[in-house]
């Protein structure tokens, strides 16, 4: 069944992990077998495995944070974040030129892409929607216009820690002053606001200020995993009321309350554990129109922090049977796998 993944850090994996995503997952694992460190030799994502899993459209990220005191490999000075973002953009441009990816910026392009994958799946590139995860690479709010011209269609204000524009995951606070003019420009252009990674205060301020389309590309439920990274039921309802879609994330720390990153035991988490979060959102909505997939697989981790019955991203094809076992209709399952994201893109992107 054709499906959409609304959050993959492809450029991050290519640039910071040195992965050749044109190779299969098995080949990348073999290449990394001598490397030490979390996630090495146990990746789950590659372009061939996306195709094998019928993932025909992805939301791809650019992620370069301004250093916030929780230094990681993606924290830089403001100018460094700007420069690294350009490098990630060049990677996507190159994959596009080589025929692996196809950038989609309008509703009609998305519709044509669905038709192409239906008619010629073996020869059609994987489509992608360009997203920026955390807006630090925008040195000023007006930079959104440059990124729009380059194909940006989805933007989140923050990542981990405080950003230039908003408080993010693991922080308490709201928007910073530059966020309001940025949100006004996003609304004017039609950039979709991704509320993922915003702190509670930033979430509610952004929802109040921003009148455009809102989504969450990769988020689960605080009712099931009581950590700040997750959304409360009220936050989920706010996205539902704005006719948004939430992509379920496949990071075990977001799926099971007892998962311990220091002593990871992936056996306690399965894809059906994840479906509990997706079903919870459907119960809050009273329908299956507001949940989709946003795996975040290989987002700084690998199989050791993914559901135990997922070997590669191709195993997304196990999800339909899990929903059938819960009594979901075929129409609802197709919506969860791709239709809900397609509906939103058809309405939110330029015609």
N, C-alpha and C positions, 0 to 999 in steps of 0.2 A: 504494500500500500504506500503510495507516494506520501512523503511527510516533510515537514518543515521544522528546522531547529533554529530557534530564535536567539541563541547565544553561543557562539564559538570564537575562541581567541586564536584564529588561524595565524595571523601575522606574529602574534606574541610567541607562538610555538616555533615558527620558522626563524625568527630573529633572536630570541632569547634562549631558546632550547636547542637551536641549531638543527631542527628537524626538516628533512626533505619530505614535505607532505604529498609529493607526487608518488612516493613509495607506499606500499601497503603497511598497515599497522605491524604485521609480522616482521617485515624487513626493517622497520624503524626500531622495533624491540631488539632485533638481532644486532643492529648497529650500536645500540646503547647498552648492550649486555655488560660491557666493561666499565660503564660509568656508575659512580656512586651518587646517592642522593635521592630524595623523595621524588617519586614519579618516573624515575629513569628505568627504562626497560619494561615499563608496564603501561605505556600510552594506549589510548583507545581510539584516536581520531586520525584519519588521513583522507585525502581526496578519493582514492579508490574505494576505501571502506564506506565513505559517505554514499558513493554511487551504489555500492553493493547493498546498502541499507535503504535504497530508494529515497535518500534525502536529497531532494532536487532543488531546494532553496534554503539558504542559511542567512542568518543575520551575523555578519562578521564584525569584529570589534577592532578599534584602535584604542589602546590603553597606554597612557604615559602620564604618571602622576607627578605633580610637584612634591618634593620631599616634605613629609609631614611629621617627622619624628619617629615614625615606624618604618624605618628605611628598608626597602626591598629592592629587587632588581629593576623595578619599574618606577622608582622614585628619582626625580631629577630636579634641577633648577627649573624655573619657569621656561627659560630659553631652551634648556635641554629637553624638557617635555615637548615643546613645540617641534624641535628638530627630530626627536625620536618618532613623533607622530607622522612626520613627513616620510620617514623611512618605512613605517608600516604601510602608509598609503602607496608607496612605490612598490612594495611587495604585492599588494592587490592588483595594481596596474600591470605588473609583470605576469601574474597568473592569468589575468584577463587577456593580455597579448598572446600568451602561449596557448590559449584555448581551454584552460582548465576551469575558469570562472567567467561568469557573465554578470556585469553590474546592472541592477534593476533600479530605476529611479522614478518610474511613472506607473500608474495603474495599468495602462495599456501594455507596457512591457511585461508586467507580471502576468497578465492574461495571455499574452503571446508565449511566454515562457512555459506556462502550464500546458498550452497546446503543443509546444515543441516536445516537451517531455512525454506527453501522451503519445505523440506520433513517432518520435525517434529518440527514445531514452538513451540509446547506446552512443549517440553522437552529439547530443546536446550538452553544453557545459552546465555545471552547477551554478544556479543563480545566486546572487547575494545582494543583500541590503546593507549598505554601509552605516555602521554605528560608531559613535564615540562613547566609550565607557569612562565616565569621569571627565569633566570639561577643562581640566588644567591645561591642556594643550592649546586652548583658546586664550591667548595672552590678554585679550580684551573682548568684551561682548560682541563688537562688530565683526570679529573674525568668523562668526557664524555664517556671514554672507559668502566668504571665500570657500568655506567648507561645503556650503550648499551647492555652489557651482561645481565643486569636485565630486558631488554625488551623495553627500551626507543626507540621511533621512531620519535617523534616530539618534538622540543624545540623552545621556544621563548626566546629572550635575556633579555627582561625587562617586567615589569608590570607597576604599577603606580610609578612615581618618578624615580630618577636615580637609576640604579642597579649597580652591580659589573661590568657588561659588557657593558651597553649601557644606554643612556637616554631613558626614557619611557614616558608614557602618562603624560601630563601636564608639560613637561619640554622641554627646548630648548637645543640642542646639539647633538653630534654624538656618535660614538662608543668610548668606553674606551679601552686602550691598550690590556687587556686580551681577547677582543672579537675576534681579528684577528686570533690568534692561535686556539681559540675555533672553529671558523668558518672553518678553514682549516681541523681540525680533524672531524668536522661534515660532511664536504664534503667527506673526505676519507672514513668514515664509511657508509655514506648514510643516516644520520639523516636529516629529513625534517625540514627546517627552517620556523617557524611560525612568520610572520612579525607583527602580532597583537601586539598592545601596544607600538610599537617602535615610538619614536619621528620622526618628518619628517627627521631630519638630520641622525638619526640612520638608518631609513628605506633606504635612498638612499645610504649610505655607505655600508650597509649590502648587498644590491642588487648588488653593484659593486664588492664587495670582494668575495661573496659566489657564487660558480658555480653550486650548487646542486639544488634540487627542493624546491620551495618556495610556501607557502600557507598563508592564513589568516583564522584562525579557527573561529573567531567571530568578524566581522567588517562590518560596514555599510558605507554610502556615505556622504562625507562632502558637496557635492553639495546640498543635501537635509536637512542635519542637520549640520550647520556650526560650528562644534566644533573640536578641535584638535584631539580628540579621533578617529574621522572618517578618512577615506582615501579620498584624492583628486582624481579627475578623472585620473590624470597622474599616481598616485600610483596604482590605480586599473588597468590601462592599462599596467603598468610594470609587474604586476602579471599575467595578461592575456598573455602577450608576452612570459612569461616563462612557459606557459601552466599550471598555478596554478589554484586553486579553492579558492573561498572566501565563508566562512560560514556566513550567515546572522544572526545577533545577535538580541535577543528578548527583550533587555533592553530598556524601553521606552525612556530613556534619549538619546538613540542612534537612535531612530526611528522618533521622532517628535520634531521639533525645539522649540515648545512652552511648552514642558513638563518640569515641575518644581519639582525637588526632594524635595524641602522644603514644597511645597503644592501640593502633587501628585494628579493628576486627570486622572486616567487611562482611563476614558471614551473617551478622545480625541484621543486615539490610538487603532487601531484594527489590526488584522492580515493583512488586506488589505493595511493598512498604511505601514506595513513592506514590503509587496510585491512590493510597489513602489521602495524601495531600490534594491530589487532583480531584478526587471525589468530594473532599471537604469543600473545595471551592464551588463545585457544581451544586452541592446542597445549599450553600449560602445563596447562590444565584437562583436556584430553582430550575436550572437548566444547564446544558453543557456548552453554552456559547462563549464562555469567558475563560476557558482553560486551553492551553496548548503546551508545546514542548519548548524548553529553553535550557538545554542540558548543562552547559558550562563544563562539559567533559574536557579533560586535559587543561583545566584552568588552574595550573600550578600543582596538580596532583595527577594520579593515574588510577589503575585498577584498585590500588590499596585503599582508595577513598571513594569508590564507586560501588553501586549495587553488585552483590556477589554473582548474580546471574547475568551480568553484562560483561562480555569479553571485549567487544568493540562497539562502535556507534551503530554498526549494522544491526545490533540486537534491539534497536528501537522497534523492529518488526515483531517483537514479542508483546508489545503493548496491546494491540487490538484484541488478542485472546484474553488478556487480563480484564479488559473492559467488558468483553462479551460475558465473561464469567460473573460479572456484577450486574448483568442485565441491561447494559447500555445498547441502544439501537445502532445499526450500521451507520445511519446518518450522523448520529452523535459521535461515533468513533472516527468517522472521516473528518468531522469538524475538529476534533481534538488533534488528530494527526496532521491536518493541514488547513481545513476549511475555515477555522476561526481566524487564523492569521491571514489567510487570503481575503476574507471579508474585510478585515480591518485595513489591510493594505489597499484594497480596492477603493475604500472610502477615504483613506487618509492621504494617499499619495496624489501628486498632481495627475490630472487625467491623461 
